[in-house]
Amino acid sequence: MLVAFVRPQTPDGAAFFSVLKSLARSYTNDNRTHFIWVDPDPLPNLHDTWRNLYNIDITQSNAFFGVVDGHKGEHAWYDLETEGADLKKMRSWVERLLSGQIELKTVRTSTRVPSTQSASSHESGEL
């Protein structure tokens, strides 16, 4: 599952959200990808959870983009600070991710949310 934490009400967040929507549209027919957008502001109680599990501090940035595999407890994050909100670079990152060229890191805690999906959906290799 590709996850974007974005504050679209900020100038940087709005610019990034626009690029993210274009990226998601380009993968509309790709069953391996599922994009989820999260506005972190209505969910302040989860900020510490995201920081602890995924090593992202949503209070210090207007946007994060990455992949979260809840079944395996793994994640990886696109480097927005270095790479910027560039559609071509983000598409390249997703392609490298889908081809297995990007290493996923294990979540920082042993506590995992129980899965509600069957093992067969996990084995399909969907992100």
C-alpha positions in Angstrom: 0.0 0.0 0.0 1.4 3.3 -1.0 0.7 5.9 1.6 1.0 9.7 1.5 0.7 11.8 4.6 -0.1 15.3 3.2 -1.4 18.6 4.5 -3.1 19.9 1.3 -4.0 23.2 3.0 -0.4 24.3 3.1 1.4 25.6 -0.1 4.0 22.8 -0.1 1.4 20.2 0.8 -0.9 21.4 -2.0 1.9 21.3 -4.6 2.9 17.8 -3.4 -0.7 16.6 -3.4 -1.1 17.7 -7.0 1.9 15.6 -8.1 0.7 12.7 -6.0 -2.7 12.7 -7.7 -1.0 12.6 -11.1 1.2 9.7 -9.9 -1.8 7.8 -8.6 -3.6 8.3 -11.9 -0.7 6.8 -13.8 -1.1 3.6 -11.8 -4.9 3.4 -12.1 -4.8 0.1 -14.0 -2.0 -1.5 -12.0 -3.4 -4.0 -9.5 -0.2 -4.1 -7.6 -0.6 -0.6 -6.3 -3.1 1.0 -3.9 -2.7 4.7 -3.0 -3.9 6.1 0.3 -3.9 9.7 1.3 -3.9 10.7 5.0 -4.4 14.2 6.3 -2.5 13.9 9.6 -4.1 17.0 11.2 -7.4 15.4 12.2 -5.5 12.4 13.7 -3.1 13.9 16.2 -3.3 10.9 18.5 -1.6 8.8 15.7 1.4 11.1 15.3 3.4 9.3 17.9 2.4 5.9 16.5 3.6 6.8 13.0 6.8 8.2 14.5 7.4 5.0 16.5 6.5 2.5 13.8 7.8 4.2 10.7 10.3 6.7 11.9 8.5 9.6 10.4 7.8 12.8 12.3 4.6 14.2 10.7 4.9 17.3 12.9 8.1 18.3 11.2 7.0 18.0 7.6 4.0 18.8 5.4 4.3 15.5 3.4 5.6 12.0 3.5 5.3 9.4 0.8 6.1 5.7 1.0 5.0 2.1 1.2 3.7 0.3 4.2 3.3 -3.5 4.2 1.1 -4.2 7.2 1.3 -7.9 6.8 5.0 -8.1 6.9 5.5 -5.1 9.2 7.8 -3.4 6.7 8.0 0.1 5.2 10.1 2.4 3.0 9.9 6.1 2.4 10.6 8.2 -0.7 13.1 11.0 0.2 11.1 14.1 -0.5 13.7 16.3 1.1 16.4 15.3 -1.4 14.4 14.2 -4.4 11.6 16.7 -4.2 8.0 16.4 -5.4 9.1 15.5 -8.9 6.6 13.2 -10.8 9.3 11.6 -12.9 11.5 10.8 -9.8 8.5 9.5 -7.8 7.4 7.3 -10.7 10.9 5.9 -10.9 10.9 5.2 -7.2 7.6 3.4 -7.4 8.9 1.3 -10.3 12.1 0.4 -8.4 9.9 -0.5 -5.4 7.7 -2.7 -7.5 10.7 -4.5 -9.0 12.1 -5.2 -5.6 15.1 -2.8 -5.9 14.1 -0.8 -2.8 14.7 -2.5 0.6 11.9 -2.3 3.0 12.7 -1.8 6.7 11.0 -3.6 9.6 8.8 -1.5 11.8 10.5 -0.3 14.9 8.2 -2.2 17.4 7.2 -5.8 17.7 3.5 -4.7 18.2 1.6 -5.2 15.0 -2.0 -4.6 14.1 -3.8 -7.9 13.5 -4.6 -8.5 9.8 -8.2 -8.7 8.6 -7.3 -9.9 5.1 -6.7 -13.5 4.1 -3.3 -14.8 3.5 -4.1 -15.2 -0.2 -4.4 -11.4 -0.7 -1.1 -11.0 1.1 0.6 -13.5 -1.2 -0.5 -11.6 -4.3 2.3 -9.1 -3.8 0.1 -6.0 -3.7 1.4 -2.8 -2.3 
